[in-house]
Amino acid sequence: MSYFLQYLPHLLSVLSLIFVFVLLRQLHAVDKKHTQQLQQLTKQLVISRSETKEIRMGVLGLGKKLAGLESVTTEVSEKQEELQLIEPDSKLYSRAVKMVELGAKVDEIVRECELPLAEAELLVSLHKSD
């Protein structure tokens, strides 16, 4: 037993060195794994930033288009208001056309729709040929 006790410190030193070596290898493997994960996350971050930039540019483009549509909508609304002011005359013409289609005579159209004779004759000539 004394023989064993004599080499016990050396044996413990060798075992400690082996243990330290195994731990260092495991730490190296973990470090390598973390480095790979960090590289993957960095790539994903670059891709995400690129996608965010594309989305931002798309939103800006949509904002410009929306502003253009708003301008067009305003113009259409103004023209619609103008047409509503003109509408009473157009109702008379619509009624006159309807009368022509039903076979009314020029003098009847002039009397009922209060149109000038030339306009009534024009309407009759235009719409009778249909």
N, CA, C and O atoms as a Tinker XYZ file with bonds, in Angstrom:
   520  protein
     1  N      0.809000   -1.182000    0.000000    73     2
     2  CA     0.000000    0.000000    0.000000    64     1     3
     3  C      0.863000    1.262000    0.000000    63     2     4     5
     4  O      0.484000    2.270000   -0.596000    81     3
     5  N      1.947000    1.217000    0.620000    73     3     6
     6  CA     2.840000    2.357000    0.653000    64     5     7
     7  C      3.333000    2.682000   -0.754000    63     6     8     9
     8  O      3.602000    3.836000   -1.086000    81     7
     9  N      3.445000    1.636000   -1.571000    73     7    10
    10  CA     3.841000    1.836000   -2.963000    64     9    11
    11  C      2.798000    2.672000   -3.701000    63    10    12    13
    12  O      3.131000    3.579000   -4.463000    81    11
    13  N      1.559000    2.353000   -3.464000    73    11    14
    14  CA     0.436000    3.079000   -4.073000    64    13    15
    15  C      0.388000    4.518000   -3.568000    63    14    16    17
    16  O      0.173000    5.443000   -4.351000    81    15
    17  N      0.584000    4.710000   -2.281000    73    15    18
    18  CA     0.534000    6.044000   -1.694000    64    17    19
    19  C      1.693000    6.915000   -2.196000    63    18    20    21
    20  O      1.585000    8.140000   -2.260000    81    19
    21  N      2.784000    6.267000   -2.545000    73    19    22
    22  CA     3.933000    7.005000   -3.032000    64    21    23
    23  C      3.628000    7.639000   -4.391000    63    22    24    25
    24  O      4.086000    8.748000   -4.666000    81    23
    25  N      2.856000    6.946000   -5.252000    73    23    26
    26  CA     2.553000    7.459000   -6.596000    64    25    27
    27  C      1.185000    8.176000   -6.687000    63    26    28    29
    28  O      0.807000    8.689000   -7.740000    81    27
    29  N      0.491000    8.192000   -5.603000    73    27    30
    30  CA    -0.843000    8.823000   -5.578000    64    29    31
    31  C     -0.792000   10.296000   -5.968000    63    30    32    33
    32  O     -1.649000   10.712000   -6.748000    81    31
    33  N      0.123000   11.102000   -5.501000    73    31    34
    34  CA     0.150000   12.500000   -5.923000    64    33    35
    35  C      0.406000   12.648000   -7.421000    63    34    36    37
    36  O     -0.155000   13.535000   -8.063000    81    35
    37  N      1.257000   11.774000   -7.980000    73    35    38
    38  CA     1.528000   11.840000   -9.410000    64    37    39
    39  C      0.291000   11.422000  -10.206000    63    38    40    41
    40  O     -0.044000   12.014000  -11.232000    81    39
    41  N     -0.369000   10.389000   -9.703000    73    39    42
    42  CA    -1.587000    9.911000  -10.359000    64    41    43
    43  C     -2.672000   10.984000  -10.324000    63    42    44    45
    44  O     -3.365000   11.204000  -11.318000    81    43
    45  N     -2.815000   11.636000   -9.203000    73    43    46
    46  CA    -3.806000   12.709000   -9.083000    64    45    47
    47  C     -3.447000   13.881000  -10.007000    63    46    48    49
    48  O     -4.336000   14.509000  -10.581000    81    47
    49  N     -2.185000   14.170000  -10.147000    73    47    50
    50  CA    -1.752000   15.255000  -11.048000    64    49    51
    51  C     -2.078000   14.912000  -12.493000    63    50    52    53
    52  O     -2.565000   15.758000  -13.243000    81    51
    53  N     -1.808000   13.661000  -12.885000    73    51    54
    54  CA    -2.106000   13.234000  -14.260000    64    53    55
    55  C     -3.603000   13.263000  -14.497000    63    54    56    57
    56  O     -4.063000   13.740000  -15.534000    81    55
    57  N     -4.364000   12.753000  -13.540000    73    55    58
    58  CA    -5.831000   12.786000  -13.674000    64    57    59
    59  C     -6.338000   14.230000  -13.738000    63    58    60    61
    60  O     -7.259000   14.524000  -14.500000    81    59
    61  N     -5.761000   15.115000  -12.963000    73    59    62
    62  CA    -6.161000   16.528000  -13.002000    64    61    63
    63  C     -5.845000   17.137000  -14.358000    63    62    64    65
    64  O     -6.639000   17.900000  -14.908000    81    63
    65  N     -4.671000   16.791000  -14.894000    73    63    66
    66  CA    -4.309000   17.307000  -16.217000    64    65    67
    67  C     -5.259000   16.791000  -17.295000    63    66    68    69
    68  O     -5.659000   17.536000  -18.190000    81    67
    69  N     -5.612000   15.520000  -17.202000    73    67    70
    70  CA    -6.574000   14.946000  -18.170000    64    69    71
    71  C     -7.920000   15.645000  -18.029000    63    70    72    73
    72  O     -8.559000   15.991000  -19.023000    81    71
    73  N     -8.343000   15.850000  -16.785000    73    71    74
    74  CA    -9.617000   16.527000  -16.546000    64    73    75
    75  C     -9.589000   17.949000  -17.120000    63    74    76    77
    76  O    -10.548000   18.379000  -17.760000    81    75
    77  N     -8.518000   18.658000  -16.897000    73    75    78
    78  CA    -8.378000   20.024000  -17.427000    64    77    79
    79  C     -8.372000   19.992000  -18.954000    63    78    80    81
    80  O     -9.005000   20.832000  -19.594000    81    79
    81  N     -7.669000   19.038000  -19.533000    73    79    82
    82  CA    -7.631000   18.909000  -20.997000    64    81    83
    83  C     -9.028000   18.649000  -21.570000    63    82    84    85
    84  O     -9.414000   19.256000  -22.569000    81    83
    85  N     -9.785000   17.745000  -20.933000    73    83    86
    86  CA   -11.157000   17.447000  -21.389000    64    85    87
    87  C    -12.030000   18.691000  -21.261000    63    86    88    89
    88  O    -12.812000   18.999000  -22.161000    81    87
    89  N    -11.899000   19.396000  -20.157000    73    87    90
    90  CA   -12.685000   20.630000  -19.969000    64    89    91
    91  C    -12.328000   21.679000  -21.023000    63    90    92    93
    92  O    -13.213000   22.358000  -21.544000    81    91
    93  N    -11.061000   21.811000  -21.333000    73    91    94
    94  CA   -10.647000   22.775000  -22.353000    64    93    95
    95  C    -11.206000   22.412000  -23.726000    63    94    96    97
    96  O    -11.620000   23.290000  -24.482000    81    95
    97  N    -11.216000   21.116000  -24.048000    73    95    98
    98  CA   -11.803000   20.683000  -25.326000    64    97    99
    99  C    -13.293000   20.997000  -25.374000    63    98   100   101
   100  O    -13.803000   21.460000  -26.394000    81    99
   101  N    -13.987000   20.745000  -24.268000    73    99   102
   102  CA   -15.423000   21.042000  -24.217000    64   101   103
   103  C    -15.659000   22.548000  -24.336000    63   102   104   105
   104  O    -16.575000   22.982000  -25.035000    81   103
   105  N    -14.846000   23.331000  -23.665000    73   103   106
   106  CA   -14.975000   24.786000  -23.764000    64   105   107
   107  C    -14.703000   25.256000  -25.193000    63   106   108   109
   108  O    -15.379000   26.153000  -25.695000    81   107
   109  N    -13.728000   24.658000  -25.832000    73   107   110
   110  CA   -13.426000   25.003000  -27.218000    64   109   111
   111  C    -14.611000   24.651000  -28.127000    63   110   112   113
   112  O    -14.961000   25.432000  -29.012000    81   111
   113  N    -15.231000   23.477000  -27.915000    73   111   114
   114  CA   -16.388000   23.065000  -28.719000    64   113   115
   115  C    -17.562000   24.014000  -28.497000    63   114   116   117
   116  O    -18.248000   24.392000  -29.447000    81   115
   117  N    -17.790000   24.397000  -27.245000    73   115   118
   118  CA   -18.875000   25.336000  -26.924000    64   117   119
   119  C    -18.590000   26.696000  -27.551000    63   118   120   121
   120  O    -19.491000   27.337000  -28.093000    81   119
   121  N    -17.336000   27.134000  -27.475000    73   119   122
   122  CA   -16.950000   28.411000  -28.068000    64   121   123
   123  C    -17.155000   28.394000  -29.588000    63   122   124   125
   124  O    -17.648000   29.359000  -30.171000    81   123
   125  N    -16.776000   27.299000  -30.202000    73   123   126
   126  CA   -16.957000   27.164000  -31.649000    64   125   127
   127  C    -18.444000   27.192000  -32.015000    63   126   128   129
   128  O    -18.845000   27.833000  -32.986000    81   127
   129  N    -19.250000   26.488000  -31.224000    73   127   130
   130  CA   -20.700000   26.471000  -31.460000    64   129   131
   131  C    -21.287000   27.879000  -31.307000    63   130   132   133
   132  O    -22.112000   28.301000  -32.118000    81   131
   133  N    -20.864000   28.597000  -30.276000    73   131   134
   134  CA   -21.363000   29.964000  -30.055000    64   133   135
   135  C    -20.915000   30.902000  -31.172000    63   134   136   137
   136  O    -21.661000   31.797000  -31.569000    81   135
   137  N    -19.706000   30.701000  -31.674000    73   135   138
   138  CA   -19.210000   31.519000  -32.777000    64   137   139
   139  C    -20.052000   31.295000  -34.025000    63   138   140   141
   140  O    -20.379000   32.246000  -34.734000    81   139
   141  N    -20.405000   30.040000  -34.296000    73   139   142
   142  CA   -21.255000   29.730000  -35.453000    64   141   143
   143  C    -22.640000   30.349000  -35.282000    63   142   144   145
   144  O    -23.195000   30.911000  -36.226000    81   143
   145  N    -23.193000   30.244000  -34.082000    73   143   146
   146  CA   -24.510000   30.837000  -33.820000    64   145   147
   147  C    -24.458000   32.353000  -33.985000    63   146   148   149
   148  O    -25.385000   32.960000  -34.520000    81   147
   149  N    -23.372000   32.954000  -33.523000    73   147   150
   150  CA   -23.223000   34.404000  -33.661000    64   149   151
   151  C    -23.149000   34.802000  -35.131000    63   150   152   153
   152  O    -23.723000   35.818000  -35.523000    81   151
   153  N    -22.453000   34.017000  -35.946000    73   151   154
   154  CA   -22.375000   34.295000  -37.380000    64   153   155
   155  C    -23.747000   34.160000  -38.034000    63   154   156   157
   156  O    -24.119000   34.987000  -38.866000    81   155
   157  N    -24.505000   33.119000  -37.663000    73   155   158
   158  CA   -25.852000   32.945000  -38.216000    64   157   159
   159  C    -26.755000   34.104000  -37.818000    63   158   160   161
   160  O    -27.507000   34.623000  -38.643000    81   159
   161  N    -26.681000   34.504000  -36.563000    73   159   162
   162  CA   -27.509000   35.625000  -36.103000    64   161   163
   163  C    -27.118000   36.922000  -36.795000    63   162   164   165
   164  O    -27.976000   37.754000  -37.088000    81   163
   165  N    -25.844000   37.095000  -37.054000    73   163   166
   166  CA   -25.383000   38.288000  -37.761000    64   165   167
   167  C    -25.936000   38.306000  -39.187000    63   166   168   169
   168  O    -26.382000   39.346000  -39.673000    81   167
   169  N    -25.905000   37.149000  -39.855000    73   167   170
   170  CA   -26.471000   37.059000  -41.202000    64   169   171
   171  C    -27.963000   37.358000  -41.185000    63   170   172   173
   172  O    -28.465000   38.088000  -42.039000    81   171
   173  N    -28.677000   36.790000  -40.202000    73   171   174
   174  CA   -30.113000   37.048000  -40.091000    64   173   175
   175  C    -30.392000   38.524000  -39.831000    63   174   176   177
   176  O    -31.362000   39.076000  -40.350000    81   175
   177  N    -29.554000   39.155000  -39.036000    73   175   178
   178  CA   -29.717000   40.587000  -38.756000    64   177   179
   179  C    -29.538000   41.408000  -40.025000    63   178   180   181
   180  O    -30.300000   42.342000  -40.276000    81   179
   181  N    -28.527000   41.062000  -40.832000    73   179   182
   182  CA   -28.293000   41.778000  -42.086000    64   181   183
   183  C    -29.501000   41.612000  -43.010000    63   182   184   185
   184  O    -29.949000   42.577000  -43.629000    81   183
   185  N    -30.027000   40.382000  -43.102000    73   183   186
   186  CA   -31.201000   40.119000  -43.947000    64   185   187
   187  C    -32.406000   40.908000  -43.435000    63   186   188   189
   188  O    -33.134000   41.514000  -44.221000    81   187
   189  N    -32.613000   40.898000  -42.116000    73   187   190
   190  CA   -33.748000   41.623000  -41.532000    64   189   191
   191  C    -33.645000   43.125000  -41.792000    63   190   192   193
   192  O    -34.645000   43.781000  -42.085000    81   191
   193  N    -32.436000   43.661000  -41.682000    73   191   194
   194  CA   -32.255000   45.091000  -41.958000    64   193   195
   195  C    -32.569000   45.403000  -43.418000    63   194   196   197
   196  O    -33.177000   46.428000  -43.727000    81   195
   197  N    -32.152000   44.516000  -44.305000    73   195   198
   198  CA   -32.421000   44.712000  -45.731000    64   197   199
   199  C    -33.922000   44.671000  -45.999000    63   198   200   201
   200  O    -34.452000   45.509000  -46.729000    81   199
   201  N    -34.602000   43.693000  -45.406000    73   199   202
   202  CA   -36.046000   43.585000  -45.591000    64   201   203
   203  C    -36.764000   44.801000  -45.012000    63   202   204   205
   204  O    -37.720000   45.303000  -45.603000    81   203
   205  N    -36.300000   45.269000  -43.858000    73   203   206
   206  CA   -36.901000   46.459000  -43.242000    64   205   207
   207  C    -36.727000   47.671000  -44.146000    63   206   208   209
   208  O    -37.641000   48.485000  -44.282000    81   207
   209  N    -35.564000   47.791000  -44.760000    73   207   210
   210  CA   -35.310000   48.906000  -45.675000    64   209   211
   211  C    -36.245000   48.820000  -46.879000    63   210   212   213
   212  O    -36.792000   49.834000  -47.310000    81   211
   213  N    -36.433000   47.605000  -47.431000    73   211   214
   214  CA   -37.340000   47.428000  -48.566000    64   213   215
   215  C    -38.771000   47.787000  -48.180000    63   214   216   217
   216  O    -39.478000   48.446000  -48.942000    81   215
   217  N    -39.190000   47.354000  -47.001000    73   215   218
   218  CA   -40.550000   47.667000  -46.538000    64   217   219
   219  C    -40.714000   49.169000  -46.368000    63   218   220   221
   220  O    -41.735000   49.736000  -46.756000    81   219
   221  N    -39.703000   49.814000  -45.785000    73   219   222
   222  CA   -39.753000   51.269000  -45.592000    64   221   223
   223  C    -39.889000   51.988000  -46.933000    63   222   224   225
   224  O    -40.674000   52.926000  -47.068000    81   223
   225  N    -39.110000   51.536000  -47.927000    73   223   226
   226  CA   -39.176000   52.166000  -49.253000    64   225   227
   227  C    -40.559000   51.938000  -49.872000    63   226   228   229
   228  O    -41.117000   52.833000  -50.507000    81   227
   229  N    -41.102000   50.734000  -49.683000    73   227   230
   230  CA   -42.442000   50.455000  -50.199000    64   229   231
   231  C    -43.498000   51.333000  -49.560000    63   230   232   233
   232  O    -44.400000   51.828000  -50.235000    81   231
   233  N    -43.382000   51.524000  -48.255000    73   231   234
   234  CA   -44.345000   52.371000  -47.542000    64   233   235
   235  C    -44.237000   53.816000  -48.022000    63   234   236   237
   236  O    -45.250000   54.495000  -48.190000    81   235
   237  N    -43.013000   54.281000  -48.242000    73   235   238
   238  CA   -42.846000   55.643000  -48.753000    64   237   239
   239  C    -43.474000   55.783000  -50.140000    63   238   240   241
   240  O    -44.116000   56.789000  -50.441000    81   239
   241  N    -43.280000   54.758000  -50.987000    73   239   242
   242  CA   -43.891000   54.779000  -52.320000    64   241   243
   243  C    -45.405000   54.797000  -52.237000    63   242   244   245
   244  O    -46.069000   55.532000  -52.968000    81   243
   245  N    -45.950000   53.982000  -51.339000    73   243   246
   246  CA   -47.399000   53.965000  -51.158000    64   245   247
   247  C    -47.906000   55.305000  -50.639000    63   246   248   249
   248  O    -48.984000   55.762000  -51.021000    81   247
   249  N    -47.122000   55.929000  -49.766000    73   247   250
   250  CA   -47.519000   57.243000  -49.252000    64   249   251
   251  C    -47.598000   58.277000  -50.363000    63   250   252   253
   252  O    -48.511000   59.102000  -50.395000    81   251
   253  N    -46.630000   58.225000  -51.279000    73   251   254
   254  CA   -46.649000   59.165000  -52.405000    64   253   255
   255  C    -47.844000   58.891000  -53.304000    63   254   256   257
   256  O    -48.516000   59.822000  -53.748000    81   255
   257  N    -48.112000   57.614000  -53.575000    73   255   258
   258  CA   -49.266000   57.274000  -54.407000    64   257   259
   259  C    -50.560000   57.702000  -53.731000    63   258   260   261
   260  O    -51.471000   58.210000  -54.385000    81   259
   261  N    -50.638000   57.498000  -52.430000    73   259   262
   262  CA   -51.826000   57.886000  -51.685000    64   261   263
   263  C    -52.041000   59.395000  -51.745000    63   262   264   265
   264  O    -53.170000   59.866000  -51.879000    81   263
   265  N    -50.953000   60.143000  -51.646000    73   263   266
   266  CA   -51.066000   61.605000  -51.747000    64   265   267
   267  C    -51.572000   61.996000  -53.135000    63   266   268   269
   268  O    -52.392000   62.904000  -53.268000    81   267
   269  N    -51.075000   61.302000  -54.176000    73   267   270
   270  CA   -51.557000   61.573000  -55.537000    64   269   271
   271  C    -53.023000   61.240000  -55.686000    63   270   272   273
   272  O    -53.777000   61.985000  -56.311000    81   271
   273  N    -53.430000   60.112000  -55.107000    73   271   274
   274  CA   -54.844000   59.726000  -55.177000    64   273   275
   275  C    -55.717000   60.716000  -54.412000    63   274   276   277
   276  O    -56.842000   61.005000  -54.821000    81   275
   277  N    -55.208000   61.219000  -53.328000    73   275   278
   278  CA   -55.962000   62.207000  -52.559000    64   277   279
   279  C    -56.183000   63.463000  -53.396000    63   278   280   281
   280  O    -57.262000   64.054000  -53.372000    81   279
   281  N    -55.157000   63.860000  -54.131000    73   279   282
   282  CA   -55.273000   65.025000  -55.000000    64   281   283
   283  C    -56.313000   64.783000  -56.095000    63   282   284   285
   284  O    -57.145000   65.643000  -56.385000    81   283
   285  N    -56.243000   63.594000  -56.695000    73   283   286
   286  CA   -57.208000   63.254000  -57.746000    64   285   287
   287  C    -58.623000   63.205000  -57.182000    63   286   288   289
   288  O    -59.568000   63.671000  -57.819000    81   287
   289  N    -58.764000   62.642000  -55.991000    73   287   290
   290  CA   -60.082000   62.550000  -55.354000    64   289   291
   291  C    -60.645000   63.949000  -55.109000    63   290   292   293
   292  O    -61.837000   64.189000  -55.303000    81   291
   293  N    -59.795000   64.849000  -54.690000    73   291   294
   294  CA   -60.238000   66.227000  -54.457000    64   293   295
   295  C    -60.724000   66.858000  -55.764000    63   294   296   297
   296  O    -61.759000   67.525000  -55.795000    81   295
   297  N    -59.968000   66.641000  -56.836000    73   295   298
   298  CA   -60.370000   67.181000  -58.139000    64   297   299
   299  C    -61.706000   66.599000  -58.586000    63   298   300   301
   300  O    -62.575000   67.323000  -59.072000    81   299
   301  N    -61.865000   65.286000  -58.418000    73   299   302
   302  CA   -63.118000   64.630000  -58.827000    64   301   303
   303  C    -64.283000   65.175000  -58.014000    63   302   304   305
   304  O    -65.366000   65.401000  -58.554000    81   303
   305  N    -64.068000   65.385000  -56.725000    73   303   306
   306  CA   -65.135000   65.931000  -55.878000    64   305   307
   307  C    -65.540000   67.327000  -56.332000    63   306   308   309
   308  O    -66.723000   67.663000  -56.381000    81   307
   309  N    -64.534000   68.133000  -56.662000    73   307   310
   310  CA   -64.839000   69.486000  -57.136000    64   309   311
   311  C    -65.616000   69.450000  -58.444000    63   310   312   313
   312  O    -66.574000   70.204000  -58.619000    81   311
   313  N    -65.211000   68.581000  -59.362000    73   311   314
   314  CA   -65.922000   68.472000  -60.636000    64   313   315
   315  C    -67.334000   67.945000  -60.436000    63   314   316   317
   316  O    -68.265000   68.356000  -61.128000    81   315
   317  N    -67.485000   67.030000  -59.484000    73   315   318
   318  CA   -68.817000   66.498000  -59.203000    64   317   319
   319  C    -69.731000   67.612000  -58.673000    63   318   320   321
   320  O    -70.902000   67.696000  -59.045000    81   319
   321  N    -69.185000   68.454000  -57.807000    73   319   322
   322  CA   -69.970000   69.579000  -57.296000    64   321   323
   323  C    -70.367000   70.520000  -58.430000    63   322   324   325
   324  O    -71.488000   71.028000  -58.466000    81   323
   325  N    -69.426000   70.748000  -59.364000    73   323   326
   326  CA   -69.741000   71.599000  -60.508000    64   325   327
   327  C    -70.859000   70.973000  -61.349000    63   326   328   329
   328  O    -71.771000   71.665000  -61.801000    81   327
   329  N    -70.773000   69.675000  -61.549000    73   327   330
   330  CA   -71.797000   68.993000  -62.352000    64   329   331
   331  C    -73.154000   69.042000  -61.673000    63   330   332   333
   332  O    -74.185000   69.131000  -62.340000    81   331
   333  N    -73.156000   68.985000  -60.352000    73   331   334
   334  CA   -74.427000   69.060000  -59.643000    64   333   335
   335  C    -75.087000   70.427000  -59.833000    63   334   336   337
   336  O    -76.313000   70.543000  -59.818000    81   335
   337  N    -74.261000   71.456000  -60.011000    73   335   338
   338  CA   -74.819000   72.783000  -60.270000    64   337   339
   339  C    -75.394000   72.860000  -61.687000    63   338   340   341
   340  O    -76.346000   73.600000  -61.934000    81   339
   341  N    -74.816000   72.096000  -62.610000    73   339   342
   342  CA   -75.257000   72.098000  -64.002000    64   341   343
   343  C    -76.411000   71.123000  -64.219000    63   342   344   345
   344  O    -77.112000   71.212000  -65.228000    81   343
   345  N    -76.612000   70.218000  -63.312000    73   343   346
   346  CA   -77.546000   69.107000  -63.475000    64   345   347
   347  C    -78.959000   69.481000  -63.912000    63   346   348   349
   348  O    -79.536000   68.750000  -64.717000    81   347
   349  N    -79.544000   70.562000  -63.439000    73   347   350
   350  CA   -80.914000   70.848000  -63.883000    64   349   351
   351  C    -81.037000   70.912000  -65.413000    63   350   352   353
   352  O    -82.010000   70.403000  -65.971000    81   351
   353  N    -80.075000   71.523000  -66.089000    73   351   354
   354  CA   -80.124000   71.564000  -67.550000    64   353   355
   355  C    -79.998000   70.175000  -68.145000    63   354   356   357
   356  O    -80.677000   69.844000  -69.117000    81   355
   357  N    -79.129000   69.363000  -67.562000    73   355   358
   358  CA   -78.937000   68.023000  -68.121000    64   357   359
   359  C    -80.190000   67.178000  -67.948000    63   358   360   361
   360  O    -80.458000   66.299000  -68.767000    81   359
   361  N    -80.966000   67.432000  -66.887000    73   359   362
   362  CA   -82.231000   66.703000  -66.710000    64   361   363
   363  C    -83.191000   67.031000  -67.850000    63   362   364   365
   364  O    -83.910000   66.168000  -68.354000    81   363
   365  N    -83.179000   68.319000  -68.244000    73   363   366
   366  CA   -84.049000   68.708000  -69.351000    64   365   367
   367  C    -83.641000   67.981000  -70.626000    63   366   368   369
   368  O    -84.497000   67.497000  -71.368000    81   367
   369  N    -82.345000   67.903000  -70.881000    73   367   370
   370  CA   -81.884000   67.215000  -72.084000    64   369   371
   371  C    -82.194000   65.718000  -72.004000    63   370   372   373
   372  O    -82.575000   65.106000  -73.001000    81   371
   373  N    -82.030000   65.135000  -70.819000    73   371   374
   374  CA   -82.353000   63.713000  -70.666000    64   373   375
   375  C    -83.839000   63.482000  -70.926000    63   374   376   377
   376  O    -84.230000   62.508000  -71.571000    81   375
   377  N    -84.643000   64.382000  -70.419000    73   375   378
   378  CA   -86.100000   64.257000  -70.630000    64   377   379
   379  C    -86.431000   64.428000  -72.108000    63   378   380   381
   380  O    -87.287000   63.725000  -72.644000    81   379
   381  N    -85.743000   65.374000  -72.769000    73   379   382
   382  CA   -85.986000   65.611000  -74.190000    64   381   383
   383  C    -85.593000   64.377000  -75.003000    63   382   384   385
   384  O    -86.314000   63.984000  -75.920000    81   383
   385  N    -84.462000   63.770000  -74.674000    73   383   386
   386  CA   -84.024000   62.558000  -75.387000    64   385   387
   387  C    -85.040000   61.451000  -75.182000    63   386   388   389
   388  O    -85.373000   60.730000  -76.122000    81   387
   389  N    -85.531000   61.313000  -73.973000    73   387   390
   390  CA   -86.531000   60.280000  -73.676000    64   389   391
   391  C    -87.797000   60.527000  -74.505000    63   390   392   393
   392  O    -88.402000   59.589000  -75.024000    81   391
   393  N    -88.185000   61.796000  -74.620000    73   391   394
   394  CA   -89.380000   62.120000  -75.414000    64   393   395
   395  C    -89.158000   61.777000  -76.885000    63   394   396   397
   396  O    -90.062000   61.279000  -77.556000    81   395
   397  N    -87.924000   62.052000  -77.394000    73   395   398
   398  CA   -87.604000   61.723000  -78.783000    64   397   399
   399  C    -87.726000   60.222000  -78.987000    63   398   400   401
   400  O    -88.287000   59.763000  -79.982000    81   399
   401  N    -87.193000   59.460000  -78.031000    73   399   402
   402  CA   -87.252000   58.006000  -78.125000    64   401   403
   403  C    -88.685000   57.489000  -78.094000    63   402   404   405
   404  O    -88.989000   56.448000  -78.676000    81   403
   405  N    -89.560000   58.220000  -77.414000    73   403   406
   406  CA   -90.975000   57.826000  -77.357000    64   405   407
   407  C    -91.770000   58.338000  -78.551000    63   406   408   409
   408  O    -92.959000   58.050000  -78.686000    81   407
   409  N    -91.099000   59.103000  -79.420000    73   407   410
   410  CA   -91.747000   59.544000  -80.655000    64   409   411
   411  C    -92.369000   60.926000  -80.614000    63   410   412   413
   412  O    -93.231000   61.230000  -81.438000    81   411
   413  N    -91.964000   61.766000  -79.688000    73   411   414
   414  CA   -92.517000   63.120000  -79.575000    64   413   415
   415  C    -92.059000   63.973000  -80.750000    63   414   416   417
   416  O    -91.003000   63.730000  -81.334000    81   415
   417  N    -92.848000   64.957000  -81.082000    73   415   418
   418  CA   -92.543000   65.887000  -82.169000    64   417   419
   419  C    -91.684000   67.040000  -81.621000    63   418   420   421
   420  O    -91.621000   67.261000  -80.411000    81   419
   421  N    -91.018000   67.775000  -82.546000    73   419   422
   422  CA   -90.109000   68.852000  -82.180000    64   421   423
   423  C    -90.829000   69.932000  -81.386000    63   422   424   425
   424  O    -90.313000   70.387000  -80.365000    81   423
   425  N    -92.001000   70.351000  -81.828000    73   423   426
   426  CA   -92.705000   71.424000  -81.127000    64   425   427
   427  C    -93.127000   71.006000  -79.719000    63   426   428   429
   428  O    -93.173000   71.833000  -78.808000    81   427
   429  N    -93.433000   69.727000  -79.545000    73   427   430
   430  CA   -93.799000   69.216000  -78.219000    64   429   431
   431  C    -92.565000   69.241000  -77.287000    63   430   432   433
   432  O    -92.684000   69.576000  -76.108000    81   431
   433  N    -91.394000   68.888000  -77.820000    73   431   434
   434  CA   -90.163000   68.898000  -77.033000    64   433   435
   435  C    -89.800000   70.327000  -76.643000    63   434   436   437
   436  O    -89.395000   70.574000  -75.507000    81   435
   437  N    -89.945000   71.278000  -77.582000    73   435   438
   438  CA   -89.653000   72.679000  -77.301000    64   437   439
   439  C    -90.550000   73.180000  -76.187000    63   438   440   441
   440  O    -90.092000   73.871000  -75.277000    81   439
   441  N    -91.814000   72.838000  -76.254000    73   439   442
   442  CA   -92.787000   73.315000  -75.281000    64   441   443
   443  C    -92.541000   72.685000  -73.898000    63   442   444   445
   444  O    -92.512000   73.405000  -72.901000    81   443
   445  N    -92.366000   71.371000  -73.821000    73   443   446
   446  CA   -92.243000   70.660000  -72.542000    64   445   447
   447  C    -90.885000   70.879000  -71.856000    63   446   448   449
   448  O    -90.820000   70.983000  -70.631000    81   447
   449  N    -89.816000   70.949000  -72.634000    73   447   450
   450  CA   -88.473000   71.029000  -72.062000    64   449   451
   451  C    -87.894000   72.430000  -72.108000    63   450   452   453
   452  O    -86.795000   72.666000  -71.607000    81   451
   453  N    -88.610000   73.344000  -72.693000    73   451   454
   454  CA   -88.173000   74.723000  -72.801000    64   453   455
   455  C    -86.797000   74.824000  -73.463000    63   454   456   457
   456  O    -85.929000   75.565000  -73.002000    81   455
   457  N    -86.611000   74.072000  -74.545000    73   455   458
   458  CA   -85.374000   74.107000  -75.324000    64   457   459
   459  C    -85.581000   74.979000  -76.548000    63   458   460   461
   460  O    -86.703000   75.099000  -77.040000    81   459
   461  N    -84.508000   75.594000  -77.048000    73   459   462
   462  CA   -84.623000   76.320000  -78.305000    64   461   463
   463  C    -84.964000   75.336000  -79.437000    63   462   464   465
   464  O    -84.633000   74.153000  -79.363000    81   463
   465  N    -85.623000   75.841000  -80.471000    73   463   466
   466  CA   -86.063000   75.012000  -81.587000    64   465   467
   467  C    -84.890000   74.282000  -82.233000    63   466   468   469
   468  O    -85.004000   73.100000  -82.559000    81   467
   469  N    -83.756000   74.977000  -82.423000    73   467   470
   470  CA   -82.592000   74.360000  -83.076000    64   469   471
   471  C    -82.065000   73.174000  -82.256000    63   470   472   473
   472  O    -81.689000   72.146000  -82.817000    81   471
   473  N    -82.040000   73.322000  -80.949000    73   471   474
   474  CA   -81.546000   72.229000  -80.099000    64   473   475
   475  C    -82.501000   71.051000  -80.131000    63   474   476   477
   476  O    -82.074000   69.897000  -80.180000    81   475
   477  N    -83.793000   71.341000  -80.102000    73   475   478
   478  CA   -84.780000   70.262000  -80.157000    64   477   479
   479  C    -84.670000   69.526000  -81.484000    63   478   480   481
   480  O    -84.729000   68.297000  -81.515000    81   479
   481  N    -84.509000   70.264000  -82.584000    73   479   482
   482  CA   -84.361000   69.627000  -83.894000    64   481   483
   483  C    -83.088000   68.784000  -83.946000    63   482   484   485
   484  O    -83.091000   67.687000  -84.506000    81   483
   485  N    -82.014000   69.287000  -83.371000    73   483   486
   486  CA   -80.753000   68.540000  -83.320000    64   485   487
   487  C    -80.927000   67.235000  -82.531000    63   486   488   489
   488  O    -80.479000   66.175000  -82.968000    81   487
   489  N    -81.572000   67.322000  -81.384000    73   487   490
   490  CA   -81.819000   66.118000  -80.577000    64   489   491
   491  C    -82.643000   65.102000  -81.359000    63   490   492   493
   492  O    -82.347000   63.908000  -81.341000    81   491
   493  N    -83.670000   65.577000  -82.041000    73   491   494
   494  CA   -84.525000   64.654000  -82.794000    64   493   495
   495  C    -83.722000   63.999000  -83.899000    63   494   496   497
   496  O    -83.838000   62.794000  -84.121000    81   495
   497  N    -82.899000   64.787000  -84.603000    73   495   498
   498  CA   -82.129000   64.210000  -85.713000    64   497   499
   499  C    -81.055000   63.245000  -85.193000    63   498   500   501
   500  O    -80.756000   62.247000  -85.849000    81   499
   501  N    -80.486000   63.526000  -84.050000    73   499   502
   502  CA   -79.447000   62.654000  -83.504000    64   501   503
   503  C    -80.024000   61.345000  -82.966000    63   502   504   505
   504  O    -79.451000   60.277000  -83.181000    81   503
   505  N    -81.123000   61.427000  -82.287000    73   503   506
   506  CA   -81.632000   60.267000  -81.589000    64   505   507
   507  C    -82.676000   59.472000  -82.356000    63   506   508   509
   508  O    -82.972000   58.336000  -81.985000    81   507
   509  N    -83.229000   60.028000  -83.396000    73   507   510
   510  CA   -84.168000   59.262000  -84.213000    64   509   511
   511  C    -83.435000   58.267000  -85.083000    63   510   512   513
   512  O    -83.999000   57.236000  -85.450000    81   511
   513  N    -82.178000   58.556000  -85.425000    73   511   514
   514  CA   -81.426000   57.676000  -86.300000    64   513   515
   515  C    -80.955000   56.429000  -85.576000    63   514   516   517
   516  O    -80.519000   55.473000  -86.218000    81   515
   517  N    -81.035000   56.417000  -84.233000    73   515   518
   518  CA   -80.596000   55.239000  -83.477000    64   517   519
   519  C    -81.479000   54.096000  -83.777000    63   518   520
   520  O    -81.280000   53.005000  -83.242000    81   519
